[in-house]
Amino acid sequence: MKQSYLTVKDLPVSEQPYEKCEKYGASVLSDAELLAVIIRTGTKELRANELAMNILNYSSTNPGLKGLNYLSLNELTKIKGIGRVKAIQLLCLTEITKRMAKEIHKEGLKLVTPQSVASYYMQDMRHLTREQVMLLMLDSKNKLIKDMIISTGTVNTSLMPIREVLIQAIKFEAVNIILLHNHPSGDPSPSTEDIHVTRRLTEAGNLVGIALMDHIIIGDNKYISLKEKGYF
């Protein structure tokens, strides 16, 4: 019976990622080999590692593993050889990496330093294509009570609902709050509006006894703390 698809086992033993991983460790595998292990099989024309290369090269604007963060289920299934099951596997893979990154920084978040907060939320927010505003609510010992998305904006702008921020902070009995939002451009430099909203929220919070500890802007693997920059 003719084989209907090509697998990583069709490669020479020295090039099979399973054997390489077992012998030398996962760190020696290329990005394509790591993906080939996940997707397991290719197509009639493509081996698994060749299909993996096609996935990595699918996005011209965000090639490589980084591009997986931007691909939807519909986009993944447009790649020849990627069906619903493989697409879901890849989506779950990217979600696992985000959650692992958060777990690594989970303890540091309790310190409530700009670096620890940014590190904890970086993987969730750095690849977003729209601005998203996150509210972190803390108790008197600066322990996180709850975090929540306050608003999601367009590609370039977001709505910063100061009233909603304070309503939620009061509802969860927060003493201190931290505002967090991303810049889809990758550049975390604050806009005039970012600075203006931060000062307005600081003033409004002071009236009801809720302190804005910081406003952190997330870029592509970098951040800016408006508190550290002296904007308020």
C-alpha positions in Angstrom: 0.0 0.0 0.0 1.4 3.4 -1.0 2.2 5.7 1.9 -0.1 8.7 1.9 2.1 11.1 3.8 5.7 11.7 4.8 6.9 11.7 8.4 10.0 12.7 10.3 10.9 9.0 10.1 11.5 9.3 6.4 14.6 11.4 7.2 18.0 9.8 7.6 18.4 8.7 11.3 21.0 11.3 11.9 18.5 14.0 10.8 15.5 12.7 12.7 14.6 15.2 15.5 13.5 12.5 17.9 16.8 10.8 17.8 18.7 14.1 17.9 16.7 15.2 20.9 17.2 12.0 22.8 21.0 12.0 22.1 21.9 15.6 22.4 18.9 17.3 24.1 16.1 19.5 22.8 18.3 22.6 22.7 20.2 21.4 19.6 17.0 21.1 17.5 16.3 23.9 15.0 13.0 25.8 15.2 11.8 23.7 12.2 12.8 20.5 13.9 11.0 21.4 17.1 7.8 22.2 15.1 8.2 18.9 13.2 8.1 17.0 16.4 4.8 18.8 17.3 3.0 18.3 14.0 4.5 14.8 13.5 3.5 14.3 9.9 3.8 16.1 6.6 1.9 15.7 3.3 2.4 13.5 0.2 4.9 16.0 -1.1 6.4 17.5 2.1 8.2 15.9 5.0 7.2 17.1 8.5 10.3 19.3 8.8 9.7 20.9 5.4 6.1 21.6 6.4 7.4 23.2 9.6 9.7 25.5 7.5 6.6 26.6 5.5 4.9 27.4 8.7 7.8 29.5 9.9 8.1 31.3 6.6 4.3 31.9 6.2 4.3 35.4 7.6 6.5 37.9 5.7 6.1 40.5 8.4 6.8 38.2 11.3 8.7 35.2 10.1 10.0 32.4 12.4 8.5 31.3 15.7 7.5 34.8 16.5 4.9 34.7 13.7 3.0 31.9 15.4 1.8 34.4 18.0 -0.1 36.3 15.3 -1.7 33.4 13.3 -5.3 32.5 13.9 -6.9 29.1 13.4 -8.2 30.3 10.0 -4.8 31.5 8.9 -3.0 28.3 10.0 -5.5 26.1 8.0 -4.6 28.1 4.9 -1.1 26.6 5.0 -1.0 23.6 2.8 -0.7 20.5 5.0 -2.2 22.2 8.1 -5.6 20.9 8.9 -7.8 21.7 11.8 -6.1 19.3 14.3 -2.5 20.6 13.5 -3.7 24.2 13.6 -5.2 23.6 17.1 -2.0 21.9 18.2 0.0 25.0 17.2 -2.4 27.4 18.9 -2.2 25.4 22.1 1.6 25.4 21.7 1.8 29.2 21.6 -0.6 29.4 24.6 1.6 27.0 26.6 4.7 29.2 26.0 2.8 32.3 27.2 1.6 30.6 30.4 5.1 29.1 31.1 6.6 32.6 30.8 4.0 33.9 33.2 4.7 31.1 35.7 8.4 31.8 35.7 7.7 35.4 36.7 4.8 34.7 39.0 6.7 35.0 42.3 8.5 38.2 41.1 5.1 39.8 40.5 4.6 40.0 44.3 7.4 42.4 44.5 5.4 44.8 42.3 8.5 46.3 40.6 8.0 47.6 37.1 10.3 44.9 35.8 8.5 42.0 37.5 5.1 43.3 36.4 6.2 43.8 32.8 7.9 40.4 32.7 4.8 38.7 34.0 2.5 40.2 31.4 5.0 40.6 28.5 4.2 37.4 26.6 0.5 38.0 26.8 0.6 41.5 25.5 3.7 42.0 23.3 2.1 40.3 20.3 -1.4 41.9 20.5 -2.4 43.7 17.3 -4.8 46.1 19.2 -4.2 48.1 22.3 -5.4 46.5 25.4 -5.7 48.1 28.9 -5.1 45.9 31.9 -5.9 46.9 35.5 -4.0 45.3 38.3 -5.7 45.7 41.7 -3.6 45.2 44.9 -4.2 45.2 48.7 -2.4 47.2 51.4 0.6 44.8 51.2 0.7 45.1 47.4 -0.4 41.6 46.9 -2.4 41.1 43.7 -6.1 40.8 44.3 -7.2 40.6 40.7 -6.2 41.6 37.2 -8.7 42.3 34.4 -8.9 43.8 30.9 -10.6 47.2 31.1 -10.8 48.0 27.4 -9.5 46.9 24.0 -9.0 49.6 21.4 -8.1 49.9 17.7 -4.7 49.3 16.2 -3.4 52.7 17.3 -5.6 53.9 20.1 -7.3 52.6 23.2 -10.1 53.8 25.3 -8.9 54.5 28.9 -12.1 54.5 31.0 -11.0 56.2 34.2 -14.5 55.8 35.8 -14.5 52.1 35.1 -11.0 51.7 36.5 -12.1 53.3 39.8 -15.4 51.4 39.9 -13.6 48.1 39.6 -10.9 49.1 42.1 -13.6 50.0 44.7 -15.6 46.9 44.0 -12.6 44.6 44.8 -11.5 46.8 47.7 -8.1 47.6 46.1 -5.8 50.0 48.0 -3.3 50.4 45.1 -3.6 49.9 41.4 -1.3 49.5 38.4 -2.3 50.3 34.9 -0.8 48.3 32.0 -1.3 48.6 28.3 0.5 47.6 25.1 1.6 49.5 22.0 1.1 47.2 18.9 3.9 49.1 17.2 6.3 47.5 19.6 7.6 50.9 20.8 6.5 51.5 24.4 7.3 55.3 24.3 4.3 57.1 26.0 2.1 59.3 23.9 0.8 62.7 25.1 -2.5 61.0 25.7 -0.9 58.3 27.8 0.7 60.9 30.1 -2.5 62.9 30.3 -4.7 60.0 31.2 -2.1 58.8 33.8 -2.2 62.2 35.6 -6.0 62.3 35.5 -6.2 58.9 37.0 -3.7 59.7 39.7 -5.8 62.8 40.7 -9.1 60.9 40.5 -7.7 58.0 42.5 -6.4 60.3 45.2 -9.9 61.7 45.8 -11.3 58.2 46.6 -8.2 56.9 48.4 -6.8 54.6 45.7 -3.2 55.1 44.7 -2.0 54.6 41.1 1.4 53.0 41.7 2.4 52.9 38.1 1.4 52.9 34.5 3.5 50.5 32.5 3.5 50.4 28.7 4.4 47.1 27.0 6.3 47.1 23.7 7.9 44.2 21.8 9.9 42.6 24.6 10.5 46.0 26.2 8.5 48.3 28.5 8.4 51.8 30.0 7.3 52.7 33.5 5.8 56.2 33.5 6.5 56.3 37.3 10.2 55.6 36.7 10.2 58.2 34.0 8.8 60.8 36.4 5.6 61.5 34.5 3.6 61.5 37.8 
